[in-house]
Amino acid sequence: MLTLHQFAESLGRAVDAKDAWTCAHSEEVAVVSQILALNMGFTPAQAELVHLAGHLHDIGKIGIPDAILQKAGPLTREEFEVIKRHPLIGEAIVQPVKALNGHSGVARMIRHHHERYDGLGYPDGLSGYDIPMGARILAVADSLSAMMQERPYKGAMSFEHAEAEIMGQAGKMYDPRVVRAFQQGRDQVLSWIEGMRGEVRIAG
């Protein structure tokens, strides 16, 4: 598992390196997802699988043109349809790795991390408990990290602002149980992110 984790971390860094605006995004999603999973009662081994999926959740962006990934300004409908392919591309990339496919559920977490609890997400429009639990955890961690990072089309939010956005979307975008786990672990999450980014950047 250690070798697999190192491999997943390296691939996550490769994705982050492709897009200068998402520095350390995969690492943040992996760590925050693991914290949430443990707060939800996952065993350490189960939480480690969610952690692996966090490192790899955006691996499919390797297949998305840079002109779309790094576009400054809103995406057109056609461009957003291209972006929406990345979970499917990511699933396809990891499927040949037996330890990431099938029983571990990592490939399915990658495929479904942009589903919404209310069924309005993609790629399959799953809702509620039909979304793999690991993917529901990734959705919260991914959103938190993305909101707190500067992107070509937006500024970075403070932790408190991002936290409020997540709370307001419980039962809509996010599983309320995952949001509660985030509330329970918010100090641990904030402490880790502050250590990762530094307090100056956190303040936004």
PEHU-V245327 format. One record per residue. RES is the residue in one letter. PHI is phi in degrees with one decimal (999 if undefined). OMEGA is omega in whole degrees, -180 to 180 (NA if undefined). BURIAL is # if it has 16 or more other C-alpha atoms within 10 Angstrom, else .. Layout:
# PEHU-V245327
<<RES	PHI	OMEGA	BURIAL> <RES	PHI	OMEGA	BURIAL>>
This chain:
# PEHU-V245327
<<M	999	-180	.> <L	-63.3	179	.> <T	-62.1	179	.> <L	-62.9	178	.> <H	-62.6	179	#> <Q	-62.5	178	.> <F	-64.1	180	.> <A	-63.4	179	#> <E	-62.9	-180	#> <S	-66.5	178	.> <L	-67.4	177	#> <G	-60.9	178	#> <R	-66.4	178	#> <A	-63.2	178	.> <V	-65.6	180	#> <D	-62.4	180	#> <A	-69.3	179	.> <K	-65.9	-178	.> <D	-121.1	-176	.> <A	-62.0	-178	.> <W	-84.9	-175	#> <T	-118.4	-180	#> <C	-55.5	176	#> <A	64.7	-179	#> <H	-59.3	-177	#> <S	-64.4	177	#> <E	-63.6	178	#> <E	-62.4	-179	#> <V	-63.0	-180	#> <A	-62.3	-176	#> <V	-70.0	180	#> <V	-63.1	178	#> <S	-61.6	179	#> <Q	-65.1	177	#> <I	-60.7	-180	#> <L	-63.7	-179	#> <A	-61.2	179	#> <L	-65.3	177	#> <N	-66.3	179	#> <M	-89.9	176	#> <G	94.4	175	.> <F	-64.1	171	.> <T	-70.9	177	.> <P	-55.3	180	.> <A	-67.0	178	.> <Q	-66.1	180	#> <A	-65.1	178	#> <E	-65.4	177	#> <L	-65.4	176	#> <V	-64.8	177	#> <H	-59.8	177	#> <L	-59.5	180	#> <A	-61.9	177	#> <G	-61.6	177	#> <H	-60.5	-171	#> <L	-103.7	-169	#> <H	-60.3	-178	#> <D	-104.6	-177	#> <I	-57.4	180	#> <G	-66.3	179	#> <K	-67.8	173	#> <I	-58.1	-179	#> <G	-91.9	-180	.> <I	-102.8	-179	#> <P	-58.2	179	.> <D	-58.4	-178	.> <A	-61.2	178	.> <I	-87.1	-178	.> <L	-59.4	-173	#> <Q	-108.8	-180	#> <K	-65.3	175	.> <A	-88.4	-178	.> <G	115.9	-176	.> <P	-62.8	175	.> <L	-80.5	171	.> <T	-73.0	178	.> <R	-58.1	-180	.> <E	-66.1	179	.> <E	-66.2	179	#> <F	-66.0	176	.> <E	-62.7	176	.> <V	-67.2	178	#> <I	-56.4	-177	#> <K	-65.9	178	#> <R	-80.0	-169	#> <H	-63.6	175	#> <P	-65.5	179	#> <L	-70.9	177	#> <I	-63.2	179	#> <G	-62.0	177	#> <E	-58.6	-179	#> <A	-63.8	-179	#> <I	-65.3	-175	#> <V	-88.7	-176	#> <Q	-55.7	179	.> <P	-65.4	180	.> <V	-87.0	-172	.> <K	-55.5	-177	.> <A	-68.3	-180	#> <L	-103.1	-177	#> <N	-110.2	174	#> <G	66.8	-168	.> <H	-58.7	-177	.> <S	-65.3	179	.> <G	79.5	-176	#> <V	-62.9	-180	#> <A	-61.0	179	#> <R	-69.9	176	#> <M	-61.4	179	#> <I	-63.0	-179	#> <R	-60.5	-168	#> <H	-108.0	-175	#> <H	-73.2	174	#> <H	-108.2	170	#> <E	-71.0	177	#> <R	-113.3	-179	#> <Y	-59.7	-179	#> <D	-87.7	176	#> <G	89.0	-176	#> <L	-97.1	-179	.> <G	-92.8	-178	#> <Y	-144.1	12	#> <P	-91.7	-171	#> <D	-112.4	180	.> <G	64.0	177	#> <L	-70.4	179	#> <S	-138.0	173	#> <G	51.8	-175	#> <Y	-73.9	175	.> <D	-71.6	176	.> <I	-80.1	177	#> <P	-52.3	-177	#> <M	-57.1	179	#> <G	-59.5	179	#> <A	-68.8	177	#> <R	-66.1	177	#> <I	-69.7	179	#> <L	-58.4	-178	#> <A	-58.8	180	#> <V	-71.2	-179	#> <A	-63.6	179	#> <D	-63.3	-180	#> <S	-63.2	180	#> <L	-57.9	-179	#> <S	-63.1	-177	#> <A	-63.8	-179	#> <M	-64.9	-176	#> <M	-88.2	179	#> <Q	-107.2	173	#> <E	-72.6	178	#> <R	-128.9	-179	#> <P	-56.8	-173	.> <Y	-105.9	-179	.> <K	-162.4	174	.> <G	-87.4	179	.> <A	-83.8	174	#> <M	-86.6	169	#> <S	-72.4	177	#> <F	-57.9	-177	#> <E	-63.3	179	.> <H	-66.8	179	.> <A	-63.3	178	#> <E	-59.1	180	#> <A	-63.5	178	.> <E	-62.1	180	.> <I	-65.1	179	#> <M	-59.2	-178	#> <G	-70.7	-178	.> <Q	-104.7	176	#> <A	-61.6	-178	#> <G	86.1	177	#> <K	-110.5	176	#> <M	-75.0	-167	#> <Y	-120.5	173	#> <D	-64.0	-179	#> <P	-56.7	180	#> <R	-68.1	177	.> <V	-70.5	178	#> <V	-63.7	177	#> <R	-63.6	177	#> <A	-63.0	176	#> <F	-64.5	178	#> <Q	-59.6	-178	#> <Q	-65.1	-176	.> <G	-103.3	-172	#> <R	-60.1	-180	#> <D	-67.0	178	.> <Q	-66.9	178	.> <V	-63.0	-179	#> <L	-62.1	180	.> <S	-60.9	-179	.> <W	-68.0	-179	.> <I	-65.7	177	#> <E	-61.7	178	#> <G	-65.9	-178	.> <M	-74.3	-172	.> <R	-102.8	-174	.> <G	94.5	-172	.> <E	-64.9	-179	.> <V	-64.2	-178	.> <R	-72.2	179	.> <I	-60.5	-176	#> <A	-63.9	179	.> <G	58.0	NA	.>>
